[in-house]
Amino acid sequence: MSCCDHPGLMPVDQMINALQQQVRAVTQTENVPVGQALGRVLAADITSAVQVPPADNSAMDGYALRLCDYQPGKALPISQRIPAGAAPAPLQAGTVARIFTGASVPEGADVVVMQEVCREDNNQLICEKNLIAGDNIRAAGQDIQHGQVVLEKGRKLQPQDLGLLASIGVANVSVYRRLKIALISTGDEIREPGETLAPGQIYNSNRYTLLGLCQAMGFDVLDLGTLADDFAITRNAFAAAAEQADVIISSGGVSVGEEDHVKAAVSALGELNLWRMAIKPGKPFAFGRVGQTPFIGLPGNPSAVFVTFLIVARGYLLACQGVKQKPSAPLQLPIDFELKKPGKRREYYRVRIVQKDGQLMLEKHPNQSSGVLSSASWADGFAILELDQTFERGQLVPYISFSQLLS
């Protein structure tokens, strides 16, 4: 849909695309040991200098032989024993080799027969089974070829990637340095956990939600704490953050109220654009720069912070980190609720997967208010409900898990 369908509200996808046009990716790199590279982003393609496996090897414990020597029921002498890691001699014609899983297949052998269908008698192999050439042999290079690009630049390394790198003998990898995020909270009413609340005060949940989200995504965090509602203090803190961080993120404080100084401070130091998105929760969203450092201003309500970070800010931040992986498509799952009134914004319901009526369904948290953070801890993902539509129980909708968003 276009912006004019709901005047003043920018569609979510348009906002995401607009941010992608503003990406300033980190370019500095560092070499790290493979064992410490989990979650880091590759700064160069990884090309294999070896083939995997390096030689034909046995897929199981059994016997290696030449098919031309074999007849069902015919006894063949065992000429050698080949454990994994040994270098076998060429197979003598008319004999078999006792072989174990992962061991190199001797030159001349073209089939491995599993031990369960054989028997040994006086150091001879007897088998009644019909055999086919190539059975139970893992060919050299069937996993990885010499010169093959196994992992591409921009990939965020997963646990299985570390094993893959080790399998081709890579000990260290070049990765981009971690993106540094400066987190800033504002408000005289904000108190830290452990402090005593006076009337009108609240605990600072957004600071810790954002801290956890940034850490889960592998960023370095410069936590600047909570600023008093004072223009000079706010301006100085933002100026200092711009000198140290790649991106500055705050929550709340960008409205036009007399005590909201973030908007004025950012504007004084750089520029600020305020948008109203067609998203629920989280309509207000700000993007700009402090000096030359990008600034993201998230809404103030706790669930709105959680939603807008994961749905809108996340992709921008990953691109700044150098990640080039394509996002996986959401699942399509039926909902265990209905929505009779069409929404004017795309809604991200906090839901969890349950089994009902013999199928997996999405159950919604009973309170979808932007101020109810417990819904995010209760849920395991988002059900995406497009605007201008009604929804019936059992209707398929896109679902994306929190674990997918944070991987």
Beta strands, then each sheet from edge to edge (+ up, - down):
strand 1: 29-33
strand 2: 46-47
strand 3: 57-58
strand 4: 62-65
strand 5: 76-82
strand 6: 96-99
strand 7: 111-114
strand 8: 118-120
strand 9: 124-127
strand 10: 137-138
strand 11: 149-151
strand 12: 172-176
strand 13: 180-186
strand 14: 190-191
strand 15: 202-203
strand 16: 220-227
strand 17: 247-251
strand 18: 270-276
strand 19: 279-280
strand 20: 284-290
strand 21: 293-298
strand 22: 331-334
strand 23: 346-356
strand 24: 359-364
strand 25: 381-385
strand 26: 396-401
sheet 1: 1+ 12-
sheet 2: 2+ 11-
sheet 3: 3+ 10-
sheet 4: 7+ 4- 6+ 5+ 9- 8+
sheet 5: 16+ 13+ 17+ 21+ 20- 18+
sheet 6: 14+ 15+
sheet 7: 19+ 23+ 24-
sheet 8: 19+ 23+ 25- 26+ 22-
end
